[in-house]
Amino acid sequence: MPTEDHMRSALHSYLDALNNLDLDAALALFATGSTLEDPVGTGVADAHERLPRMFAQVPAGSTFTLDTPIRTSHGSSAAMAFTLRTVIDGTPVQVRSLDVMDFDDDGLITHMNAYNGPSDQQIGGFEQGYAVANGVRLHYEVGGEGEPLVLLDGFPRTTHSLHGIMSELVKHYRVIAVDYRGQGGSDKPADGYDKKTMAKDVYELVRGLGYDKVNIAGGDMGGMVAYTFAANHPEATAKLALWDAGPFGRSHATISAFPPPGAGNTWWYPLSRIDGLPAKLLAGRFRAVIDWAADHFAVHPDKITEQDREIYANAYDSPEAVTAAFAAYGAYHQDVADNATYPPLTMPVLVLGNGATLPFLKAELADLFPADARYVTIEDTGHYIAEEQPEALAAELATFF
């Protein structure tokens, strides 16, 4: 059994490795076959595979400092609370964490539990938060004052893709940007990816934050969750806006696995129906999906920067994250059946799309929305409107809400 002094020394060495971005020194502290767990984000993985990705994420010049003395417990475990201080896009950021390490008889780390919790970090006037809602822990970013406005984006994105519109909307609203179940920093449970359940997660989150009624807006998969929120909780929905998004409907139920030449290839739908295969194919390789999607669905792929792509690739790189992402698509038959039971919405609705998608969205969604629903084209953009034309999107949302 390792001594308490040895365990304290090992954790100090790990902190030194973080400060020096010395990956080799960190790996030397971990036993072969050791594991690392992030309960908020990406689950359990081999530490020798996860640590290189973790170190690659740390911005140069970051510092890690102990908040309290290292503590030992249970004979072969030790814990340290520390703060990461860094600068992102010119804004100082600090994030508090708690790492708990288990040791073997040789004094090597066999398991690390990395808890990254709510902190006092400020990015453009927003604070990071976590809350348990409907049995899952959701990550959200919140800032501003005024009427509450919930924002959700889709696949393969996180709340990071919303920063361009959040910086404008925060001037007018209490903005709550949410990673839905399976996305970004939120939990990735084994089930519950039908949109009715995912919408209930968001509903319980906003209720827990003290709001009886909110405005809600979403793009892509986030738009599906936003619509289902409004359909199941109309009393809690003041207004609904969707951009390049809508609920699973008639066209989704007939998606072809063999599209003709020149037609759009929605390969992720049939792949989502094969249990376990998406993770085996894409875990650790998700950057290729991020780049492919940008090249095929963005008019301005250059607006999705290298930093953006790395953030998304890391968010979706683990087996748990890949499985969760595809589970949200694999639930589409259940979603189609659920959507067929909802009456038309009665609250004000705004639908935004690009020149190619808006006519389709209007034809597909008109029966679901009130007759005075607004349909607006955002020019010079592909699918990723929040990133390609954030100013135009934020302006339309601010005018509507």
ZALOLUM-902831 format. One line per 5 residues: number of its first residue (from 1); for each residue x, y, z of N, C-alpha, C. Coordinates in pm, whole numbers, plus 50000, padded with zeros to 5 digits. Layout:
REM ZALOLUM-902831
NUM = X,Y,Z,X,Y,Z,X,Y,Z  ... $
//
This chain:
REM ZALOLUM-902831
1 = 50085,49880,50000,50000,50000,50000,50089,50125,50000  50063,50223,49914,50147,50342,49910,50130,50426,50035  50235,50496,50073,50226,50584,50190,50151,50711,50154  50102,50780,50258,50033,50907,50233,50126,51008,50169  50253,51010,50212,50348,51103,50152,50368,51074,50005 $
6 = 50375,50945,49970,50393,50909,49828,50275,50957,49746  50152,50939,49795,50034,50980,49718,50029,51132,49704  50064,51203,49812,50067,51350,49801,50171,51394,49699  50286,51329,49702,50392,51363,49607,50348,51337,49464  50276,51225,49442,50230,51192,49308,50131,51297,49256 $
11 = 50042,51345,49343,49946,51446,49299,50014,51580,49273  50114,51613,49355,50192,51734,49326,50263,51721,49191  50313,51602,49163,50382,51579,49035,50285,51591,48919  50163,51544,48938,50062,51555,48833,50028,51703,48808  50015,51781,48915,49986,51923,48901,50102,51994,48829 $
16 = 50226,51954,48864,50342,52012,48794,50338,51977,48645  50298,51854,48614,50290,51813,48474,50186,51896,48399  50075,51926,48465,49974,52012,48402,50030,52151,48377  50097,52207,48475,50149,52342,48458,50257,52350,48349  50332,52243,48334,50438,52240,48234,50393,52179,48101 $
21 = 50266,52137,48097,50213,52064,47981,50307,51951,47942  50353,51877,48044,50446,51766,48026,50366,51635,48028  50318,51594,47911,50235,51476,47902,50309,51351,47947  50436,51336,47909,50511,51216,47945,50522,51201,48097  50546,51314,48164,50556,51309,48310,50423,51267,48372 $
26 = 50313,51314,48316,50182,51276,48368,50155,51128,48344  50182,51080,48223,50155,50940,48191,50236,50845,48278  50356,50887,48317,50442,50803,48399,50382,50776,48537  50289,50858,48579,50225,50841,48709,50112,50739,48707  50068,50699,48587,49950,50614,48573,49991,50471,48537 $
31 = 49929,50375,48604,49956,50235,48577,49901,50194,48441  49959,50091,48382,49904,50034,48259,49761,49985,48285  49669,50020,48196,49529,49982,48214,49451,50071,48308  49512,50178,48356,49442,50271,48445,49330,50342,48369  49235,50395,48444,49118,50458,48384,49101,50599,48436 $
36 = 49031,50678,48357,48999,50816,48392,48851,50837,48368  48787,50904,48462,48642,50924,48451,48607,51070,48470  48527,51121,48374,48468,51255,48385,48318,51234,48392  48257,51235,48512,48115,51203,48525,48023,51302,48459  48069,51427,48434,47985,51527,48369,47984,51508,48219 $
41 = 48098,51469,48164,48110,51471,48020,48119,51337,47952  48241,51278,47952,48267,51174,47854,48284,51035,47910  48251,51011,48038,48249,50877,48090,48387,50823,48121  48398,50689,48127,48521,50621,48165,48599,50582,48041  48732,50604,48046,48816,50566,47932,48954,50530,47985 $
46 = 49034,50466,47900,49173,50436,47932,49249,50567,47954  49315,50580,48067,49382,50706,48100,49492,50739,48000  49560,50638,47949,49669,50662,47854,49615,50706,47718  49486,50686,47693,49425,50739,47571,49361,50875,47595  49301,50895,47712,49229,51018,47741,49323,51135,47773 $
51 = 49431,51107,47847,49519,51216,47891,49578,51296,47775  49624,51233,47667,49676,51316,47556,49573,51415,47503  49448,51375,47495,49345,51467,47448,49321,51579,47550  49324,51542,47679,49305,51643,47782,49416,51748,47777  49540,51703,47765,49653,51797,47762,49649,51884,47638 $
56 = 49603,51828,47526,49596,51905,47402,49495,52019,47413  49399,52006,47503,49296,52110,47520,49343,52228,47604  49449,52211,47681,49490,52315,47775,49559,52429,47698  49505,52551,47704,49570,52663,47633,49708,52692,47691  49801,52729,47605,49935,52767,47651,49924,52884,47748 $
61 = 50008,52880,47853,50007,52986,47952,49910,52965,48065  49837,52855,48064,49743,52825,48172,49819,52789,48299  49757,52816,48412,49817,52780,48541,49718,52698,48622  49772,52604,48700,49693,52518,48787,49746,52536,48929  49661,52577,49021,49704,52600,49159,49612,52528,49256 $
66 = 49671,52473,49362,49593,52404,49464,49504,52502,49539  49379,52461,49566,49289,52542,49648,49299,52503,49795  49323,52373,49821,49335,52322,49958,49446,52219,49959  49499,52185,50077,49602,52081,50082,49548,51948,50028  49637,51869,49968,49599,51737,49918,49562,51648,50036 $
71 = 49452,51576,50021,49403,51490,50129,49408,51345,50085  49436,51257,50180,49436,51114,50154,49324,51049,50233  49271,50937,50178,49161,50868,50246,49155,50724,50199  49084,50641,50272,49057,50502,50236,49185,50422,50213  49296,50469,50267,49418,50390,50260,49495,50402,50130 $
76 = 49426,50407,50015,49497,50410,49887,49436,50511,49790  49380,50619,49842,49320,50723,49758,49366,50860,49807  49368,50954,49714,49403,51091,49750,49324,51185,49661  49300,51308,49709,49219,51404,49634,49283,51541,49642  49268,51617,49533,49315,51755,49534,49212,51844,49464 $
81 = 49184,51958,49526,49100,52061,49467,49192,52169,49412  49170,52206,49286,49259,52304,49224,49181,52392,49128  49244,52502,49088,49181,52597,48996,49269,52613,48872  49205,52603,48757,49270,52635,48630,49242,52781,48598  49346,52856,48572,49332,52995,48528,49394,53008,48390 $
86 = 49316,53064,48297,49363,53078,48160,49295,53198,48096  49322,53218,47969,49260,53326,47893,49206,53266,47763  49078,53290,47733,49014,53241,47612,48958,53360,47536  49004,53377,47414,48959,53490,47331,48973,53623,47403  49084,53638,47477,49110,53764,47547,49039,53780,47679 $
91 = 48957,53680,47719,48880,53690,47842,48938,53598,47949  48973,53650,48068,49021,53563,48176,48914,53462,48218  48957,53340,48239,48866,53233,48276,48930,53154,48389  48850,53115,48488,48900,53023,48588,48795,52917,48616  48843,52794,48630,48755,52679,48649,48808,52597,48765 $
96 = 48723,52569,48860,48763,52487,48975,48733,52339,48948  48821,52253,48993,48807,52109,48970,48847,52032,49095  48802,51908,49100,48841,51816,49207,48879,51684,49140  49003,51640,49160,49049,51513,49107,49070,51416,49223  49013,51296,49212,49030,51191,49312,49105,51076,49246 $
101 = 49219,51035,49306,49305,50932,49250,49306,50808,49338  49297,50691,49275,49320,50563,49343,49456,50509,49303  49526,50445,49398,49663,50397,49375,49671,50246,49394  49767,50184,49322,49796,50043,49345,49910,50030,49445  49950,49907,49474,50054,49884,49575,50189,49937,49533 $
106 = 50209,49956,49402,50334,50010,49351,50336,50163,49351  50228,50225,49395,50223,50369,49402,50185,50437,49272  50133,50361,49176,50088,50419,49049,49937,50441,49053  49892,50541,48981,49750,50574,48979,49676,50471,48893  49570,50415,48948,49489,50317,48873,49358,50376,48822 $
111 = 49309,50482,48887,49184,50545,48844,49183,50690,48890  49136,50778,48801,49120,50919,48836,48978,50961,48804  48910,51019,48902,48778,51076,48881,48795,51227,48876  48763,51288,48762,48785,51432,48741,48651,51503,48744  48626,51576,48851,48502,51650,48866,48524,51796,48827 $
116 = 48463,51838,48718,48467,51979,48677,48329,52037,48703  48316,52116,48805,48184,52162,48845,48158,52306,48814  48043,52358,48859,48013,52500,48841,48126,52586,48897  48161,52690,48828,48273,52773,48868,48236,52919,48855  48332,53003,48890,48310,53145,48874,48369,53194,48742 $
121 = 48381,53102,48646,48438,53144,48519,48340,53236,48447  48394,53336,48380,48314,53432,48307,48364,53435,48163  48280,53404,48069,48314,53414,47927,48210,53505,47864  48249,53625,47833,48157,53718,47769,48032,53746,47850  48045,53752,47982,47931,53782,48068,47849,53661,48107 $
126 = 47896,53541,48075,47822,53419,48106,47892,53338,48212  47812,53270,48293,47863,53176,48392,47826,53035,48350  47912,52939,48385,47886,52798,48359,47805,52741,48475  47712,52653,48446,47635,52589,48551,47605,52445,48519  47576,52369,48623,47532,52230,48610,47413,52210,48703 $
131 = 47316,52134,48660,47201,52104,48744,47144,51969,48705  47096,51896,48803,47029,51769,48777,46883,51798,48746  46839,51752,48629,46701,51773,48585,46651,51646,48520  46538,51596,48566,46480,51473,48511,46579,51357,48521  46662,51359,48624,46754,51250,48649,46886,51257,48576 $
136 = 46911,51361,48496,47039,51377,48427,47101,51510,48466  47233,51514,48462,47304,51637,48494,47328,51713,48365  47273,51834,48357,47283,51916,48237,47381,52030,48259  47458,52058,48155,47546,52175,48154,47475,52290,48085  47490,52410,48138,47431,52527,48074,47520,52648,48097 $
141 = 47502,52749,48015,47569,52878,48030,47459,52984,48045  47476,53072,48141,47371,53167,48171,47429,53306,48192  47357,53407,48141,47402,53545,48157,47295,53642,48114  47310,53769,48153,47217,53873,48113,47100,53890,48207  47018,53988,48175,46899,54017,48254,46780,54035,48160 $
146 = 46661,54013,48213,46541,54029,48133,46463,53899,48124  46377,53889,48023,46299,53767,48005,46391,53650,47974  46360,53531,48027,46446,53415,48001,46433,53367,47857  46546,53340,47795,46553,53288,47659,46644,53166,47659  46587,53049,47634,46662,52923,47630,46709,52899,47487 $
151 = 46837,52865,47472,46895,52837,47341,46951,52694,47339  46928,52625,47227,46979,52489,47208,47029,52477,47064  47148,52421,47045,47192,52390,46909,47196,52239,46893  47247,52191,46780,47231,52051,46748,47359,51974,46727  47355,51882,46636,47463,51788,46607,47541,51835,46484 $
156 = 47672,51827,46484,47761,51793,46596,47815,51920,46660  47745,51973,46753,47775,52100,46817,47758,52090,46969  47794,52198,47038,47770,52215,47181,47726,52360,47201  47714,52404,47325,47680,52544,47349,47785,52639,47290  47903,52588,47264,48007,52673,47205,47961,52736,47074 $
161 = 47884,52664,46995,47839,52717,46865,47742,52832,46880  47689,52852,47000,47592,52959,47024,47656,53088,47072  47786,53087,47096,47850,53204,47156,47834,53329,47070  47833,53313,46937,47820,53428,46850,47688,53501,46865  47579,53426,46889,47449,53492,46908,47426,53526,47055 $
166 = 47485,53450,47145,47469,53478,47287,47523,53615,47323  47636,53653,47262,47699,53780,47296,47611,53899,47261  47521,53881,47164,47427,53988,47129,47298,53977,47211  47243,53856,47222,47115,53838,47290,47125,53868,47439  47246,53852,47498,47261,53878,47641,47236,54025,47674 $
171 = 47240,54112,47574,47213,54254,47597,47064,54280,47624  46980,54182,47592,46835,54204,47600,46763,54101,47687  46823,53984,47708,46752,53874,47772,46840,53805,47876  46775,53729,47961,46844,53634,48049,46864,53508,47965  46982,53491,47908,47007,53383,47813,47054,53259,47887 $
176 = 46992,53146,47855,47028,53017,47914,47057,52922,47798  47184,52900,47768,47224,52809,47660,47252,52672,47721  47187,52570,47665,47187,52438,47728,47249,52333,47637  47335,52250,47693,47373,52123,47630,47266,52021,47665  47191,51974,47566,47088,51876,47596,47149,51741,47633 $
181 = 47066,51650,47680,47109,51515,47718,47198,51455,47608  47318,51414,47645,47409,51351,47549,47503,51447,47480  47486,51577,47498,47563,51677,47425,47662,51747,47518  47779,51780,47465,47874,51864,47535,47903,51820,47676  47885,51910,47772,47915,51883,47911,47804,51817,47989 $
186 = 47695,51781,47924,47583,51715,47993,47603,51564,47999  47530,51501,48091,47537,51356,48106,47502,51285,47976  47555,51163,47963,47531,51081,47845,47480,50944,47889  47356,50939,47939,47302,50811,47986,47276,50715,47870  47240,50593,47905,47222,50491,47803,47093,50507,47724 $
191 = 46996,50579,47778,46867,50590,47709,46806,50727,47734  46682,50744,47687,46612,50870,47707,46634,50971,47597  46663,50926,47474,46694,51020,47365,46576,51049,47273  46457,51000,47307,46339,51052,47239,46323,51197,47280  46270,51279,47190,46269,51423,47213,46174,51463,47325 $
196 = 46073,51380,47351,45981,51410,47461,46055,51406,47594  46142,51307,47611,46222,51298,47734,46324,51410,47739  46391,51437,47626,46492,51543,47622,46430,51679,47651  46308,51701,47601,46239,51826,47630,46201,51836,47777  46165,51724,47837,46133,51726,47980,46256,51761,48062 $
201 = 46375,51714,48017,46499,51754,48085,46509,51905,48092  46490,51970,47976,46505,52115,47968,46396,52185,48049  46275,52131,48043,46164,52188,48120,46196,52185,48270  46244,52072,48320,46276,52064,48463,46396,52151,48498  46489,52168,48403,46601,52258,48427,46551,52401,48448 $
206 = 46468,52452,48357,46425,52591,48369,46333,52610,48489  46255,52508,48521,46174,52517,48643,46264,52525,48766  46370,52443,48765,46464,52446,48876,46538,52578,48887  46553,52648,48775,46617,52780,48777,46520,52890,48817  46393,52853,48838,46296,52949,48891,46204,53012,48790 $
211 = 46194,52954,48668,46112,53015,48563,45988,52929,48535  45872,52994,48536,45747,52926,48500,45724,52928,48350  45774,53029,48282,45753,53043,48137,45878,53103,48076  45920,53047,47960,46042,53094,47893,46017,53109,47744  46099,53190,47680,46114,53186,47535,46215,53076,47505 $
216 = 46199,53009,47392,46292,52899,47361,46320,52898,47211  46446,52873,47177,46488,52872,47037,46594,52766,47017  46594,52706,46898,46693,52603,46873,46719,52580,46726  46836,52525,46698,46875,52487,46563,46903,52339,46556  46878,52279,46438,46908,52138,46415,46841,52053,46525 $
221 = 46914,51960,46587,46855,51876,46691,46802,51959,46806  46869,52070,46837,46820,52158,46942,46685,52216,46909  46658,52238,46778,46527,52284,46735,46421,52178,46756  46458,52051,46736,46362,51943,46761,46324,51937,46908  46425,51955,46995,46397,51956,47139,46314,52078,47176 $
226 = 46345,52194,47116,46269,52315,47146,46123,52301,47104  46099,52246,46984,45961,52225,46939,45888,52132,47037  45953,52023,47075,45888,51926,47162,45863,51985,47300  45951,52072,47345,45927,52148,47469,45797,52226,47457  45782,52300,47348,45662,52382,47330,45536,52296,47317 $
231 = 45549,52181,47248,45432,52095,47226,45386,52028,47355  45479,51992,47442,45444,51923,47565,45424,52017,47684  45480,52138,47674,45471,52231,47786,45430,52369,47734  45314,52378,47669,45273,52508,47611,45255,52615,47717  45214,52575,47837,45195,52674,47943,45326,52735,47989 $
236 = 45437,52667,47957,45569,52717,47996,45643,52783,47881  45577,52795,47766,45642,52847,47645,45579,52979,47604  45655,53087,47612,45604,53217,47568,45608,53227,47416  45725,53201,47357,45743,53204,47212,45845,53096,47174  45835,53051,47049,45924,52947,46997,45987,52994,46868 $
241 = 46119,52976,46855,46189,53004,46729,46277,52886,46692  46281,52855,46564,46363,52746,46511,46448,52799,46398  46575,52758,46391,46654,52792,46273,46709,52665,46209  46676,52651,46080,46714,52533,46001,46683,52405,46079  46563,52399,46131,46525,52288,46218,46375,52273,46221 $
246 = 46332,52154,46258,46191,52126,46281,46180,51986,46337  46064,51949,46387,46047,51815,46443,46058,51708,46337  46094,51586,46377,46089,51473,46286,45946,51458,46233  45933,51449,46101,45800,51441,46040,45795,51343,45926  45705,51370,45832,45679,51275,45724,45805,51243,45644 $
251 = 45884,51343,45610,46001,51319,45526,46106,51235,45598  46118,51253,45729,46217,51176,45802,46182,51028,45808  46054,50998,45809,46011,50859,45819,46042,50780,45693  46077,50846,45586,46102,50777,45459,46245,50802,45408  46337,50835,45497,46476,50861,45456,46535,50736,45392 $
256 = 46602,50755,45278,46660,50643,45204,46804,50619,45247  46838,50493,45263,46976,50457,45291,47061,50460,45164  46996,50467,45047,47066,50468,44919,47018,50585,44834  47057,50708,44870,47010,50825,44795,47068,50823,44653  46993,50875,44556,47044,50881,44418,47157,50981,44406 $
261 = 47236,50972,44299,47346,51067,44280,47295,51211,44282  47369,51296,44354,47332,51436,44362,47239,51470,44476  47175,51369,44533,47085,51394,44646,47165,51404,44775  47108,51470,44874,47175,51478,45004,47188,51341,45067  47301,51316,45130,47327,51186,45191,47322,51200,45343 $
266 = 47213,51156,45402,47196,51162,45547,47233,51026,45607  47360,50991,45592,47410,50859,45631,47396,50831,45780  47390,50938,45863,47386,50917,46007,47252,50860,46054  47147,50876,45975,47019,50816,46015,47024,50664,46011  47056,50601,45900,47064,50453,45903,47172,50402,45998 $
271 = 47285,50475,46008,47389,50429,46100,47340,50431,46244  47251,50525,46276,47201,50535,46413,47119,50414,46455  47076,50335,46358,46991,50218,46388,47072,50092,46413  47206,50100,46406,47291,49983,46426,47359,49997,46562  47310,49924,46660,47358,49938,46796,47509,49914,46805 $
276 = 47578,50008,46867,47720,49992,46897,47815,50029,46785  47769,50027,46660,47861,50050,46549,47910,50195,46539  47826,50297,46559,47879,50434,46549,48001,50458,46636  47998,50411,46761,48113,50432,46850,48235,50356,46803  48215,50234,46753,48330,50157,46706,48395,50222,46585 $
281 = 48316,50287,46503,48370,50351,46382,48429,50489,46410  48369,50565,46500,48398,50708,46508,48463,50755,46637  48459,50677,46744,48523,50720,46868,48673,50740,46843  48722,50857,46885,48862,50890,46863,48893,50940,46724  48792,50943,46637,48812,50986,46498,48710,51092,46456 $
286 = 48648,51157,46551,48532,51239,46518,48567,51367,46446  48693,51407,46449,48730,51528,46376,48696,51514,46227  48705,51394,46173,48671,51373,46032,48525,51407,46006  48435,51376,46100,48293,51408,46085,48272,51558,46090  48340,51624,46183,48328,51770,46196,48368,51838,46065 $
291 = 48480,51796,46009,48528,51858,45886,48436,51826,45768  48392,51702,45759,48301,51662,45650,48172,51745,45657  48116,51759,45775,47991,51834,45790,48010,51980,45752  48121,52040,45793,48146,52179,45758,48158,52196,45607  48228,52103,45543,48248,52111,45398,48118,52090,45321 $
296 = 48028,52009,45373,47906,51975,45299,47786,52062,45333  47783,52119,45453,47661,52188,45496,47679,52337,45523  47800,52386,45516,47824,52529,45537,47856,52597,45405  47799,52715,45384,47838,52798,45270,47972,52863,45299  47997,52890,45427,48123,52953,45470,48192,52863,45572 $
301 = 48250,52750,45529,48315,52662,45626,48430,52727,45700  48488,52833,45643,48598,52902,45710,48553,52970,45839  48422,52996,45852,48373,53058,45975,48368,52959,46090  48383,52831,46060,48397,52729,46163,48547,52708,46178  48606,52774,46275,48750,52786,46284,48815,52656,46330 $
306 = 48947,52654,46323,49022,52538,46371,48994,52514,46519  48989,52621,46598,48958,52605,46740,48818,52548,46759  48720,52600,46683,48584,52548,46692,48583,52397,46663  48649,52358,46558,48646,52217,46515,48709,52126,46619  48817,52175,46682,48880,52094,46786,48789,52081,46908 $
311 = 48719,52188,46942,48626,52183,47055,48516,52080,47028  48460,52083,46908,48353,51988,46876,48407,51845,46867  48522,51828,46805,48579,51694,46792,48605,51633,46928  48659,51712,47021,48683,51660,47154,48552,51626,47225  48450,51710,47206,48322,51687,47272,48257,51557,47228 $
316 = 48283,51515,47103,48218,51396,47048,48314,51278,47031  48433,51286,47084,48535,51187,47052,48524,51058,47132  48460,51060,47247,48455,50940,47331,48344,50846,47283  48357,50717,47314,48249,50623,47276,48114,50664,47332  48113,50714,47457,47986,50753,47518,47922,50869,47444 $
321 = 48003,50966,47403,47950,51083,47332,47898,51044,47194  47971,50958,47123,47925,50913,46990,47794,50837,47004  47789,50746,47099,47667,50665,47119,47548,50755,47150  47568,50853,47236,47458,50943,47271,47412,51024,47151  47507,51076,47073,47471,51158,46957,47387,51079,46858 $
326 = 47424,50956,46831,47350,50877,46734,47219,50824,46794  47215,50808,46926,47089,50766,46989,46981,50870,46968  47019,50999,46964,46920,51104,46941,46857,51092,46803  46932,51041,46706,46875,51015,46573,46805,50880,46568  46858,50783,46639,46797,50651,46638,46657,50648,46696 $
331 = 46622,50753,46772,46487,50761,46831,46385,50820,46736  46421,50842,46606,46331,50922,46523,46198,50855,46496  46190,50722,46493,46060,50658,46472,45967,50687,46590  46021,50681,46711,45941,50716,46828,45901,50862,46824  45993,50948,46781,45963,51090,46773,45853,51119,46672 $
336 = 45858,51053,46557,45753,51072,46456,45618,51032,46514  45614,50920,46586,45488,50876,46646,45440,50975,46753  45532,51025,46835,45494,51123,46938,45446,51252,46875  45518,51299,46774,45481,51426,46712,45342,51423,46650  45302,51306,46604,45170,51293,46542,45057,51311,46642 $
341 = 45088,51305,46771,44983,51317,46873,44966,51460,46923  45055,51552,46883,45050,51688,46936,44955,51774,46854  44874,51855,46919,44792,51951,46845,44879,52064,46791  44829,52140,46695,44906,52256,46646,44938,52352,46760  45055,52412,46751,45096,52508,46853,45015,52636,46840 $
346 = 45000,52707,46950,44923,52832,46949,45006,52953,46988  45124,52931,47047,45209,53045,47084,45276,53102,46959  45327,53226,46962,45397,53282,46846,45517,53196,46807  45534,53176,46676,45641,53090,46624,45716,53163,46513  45848,53151,46516,45936,53204,46411,46019,53089,46356 $
351 = 46022,53075,46224,46103,52972,46158,46202,53043,46065  46329,53013,46082,46434,53074,46001,46508,52964,45926  46546,52994,45803,46624,52900,45724,46700,52974,45618  46781,52901,45543,46850,52964,45431,46761,52956,45307  46809,53009,45196,46726,53015,45076,46684,52880,45025 $
356 = 46764,52776,45051,46730,52642,45004,46638,52568,45100  46657,52589,45231,46583,52507,45328,46451,52566,45372  46436,52700,45369,46314,52758,45422,46188,52712,45349  46185,52704,45214,46063,52653,45148,46026,52513,45195  46128,52426,45212,46101,52291,45262,46044,52297,45404 $
361 = 46106,52378,45490,46059,52387,45628,45916,52436,45635  45883,52534,45553,45746,52587,45553,45647,52480,45509  45680,52406,45404,45590,52301,45357,45575,52190,45460  45684,52159,45529,45684,52048,45624,45616,52085,45756  45625,52212,45796,45587,52249,45932,45461,52332,45942 $
366 = 45410,52383,45832,45300,52479,45838,45180,52426,45916  45148,52298,45902,45031,52242,45971,45051,52234,46122  45175,52243,46166,45203,52229,46309,45198,52361,46383  45201,52472,46308,45217,52603,46367,45095,52691,46342  45080,52798,46419,44966,52888,46395,44974,52953,46258 $
371 = 44861,52998,46209,44855,53055,46074,44942,53180,46061  44966,53251,46171,45046,53372,46165,45193,53348,46198  45236,53222,46196,45378,53194,46216,45461,53268,46111  45576,53318,46151,45663,53393,46060,45771,53302,46003  45800,53318,45874,45905,53241,45806,46001,53342,45744 $
376 = 46128,53334,45784,46226,53435,45745,46350,53366,45688  46397,53419,45575,46519,53368,45514,46641,53444,45566  46743,53368,45608,46873,53426,45641,46961,53405,45518  47009,53514,45461,47086,53506,45337,47232,53466,45362  47292,53409,45257,47436,53382,45253,47481,53291,45368 $
381 = 47410,53182,45385,47445,53087,45490,47406,52948,45448  47474,52851,45505,47434,52712,45492,47356,52670,45614  47382,52548,45661,47307,52493,45772,47345,52555,45906  47471,52593,45921,47519,52637,46052,47501,52788,46068  47376,52829,46074,47342,52971,46073,47401,53044,46193 $
386 = 47399,52982,46310,47449,53049,46430,47597,53081,46419  47670,53008,46336,47813,53033,46319,47843,53109,46190  47765,53084,46086,47791,53150,45958,47736,53293,45953  47620,53315,46014,47559,53448,46015,47504,53481,46153  47592,53485,46254,47541,53507,46391,47474,53642,46411 $
391 = 47525,53747,46345,47465,53879,46364,47322,53883,46310  47302,53826,46190,47169,53825,46130,47072,53740,46212  47118,53625,46257,47032,53538,46338,46996,53605,46470  47095,53661,46537,47068,53727,46665,46971,53843,46647  46983,53918,46538,46893,54030,46513,46750,53983,46494 $
396 = 46730,53875,46419,46595,53823,46398,46536,53770,46528  46616,53701,46607,46567,53649,46734,46532,53762,46830  46617,53864,46834,46591,53977,46924,46463,54050,46884  46441,54066,46754,46319,54132,46707,46195,54050,46742  46206,53919,46729,46090,53832,46752,46057,53821,46900 $
401 = 46157,53796,46981,46132,53774,47124,46111,53906,47199 $
//
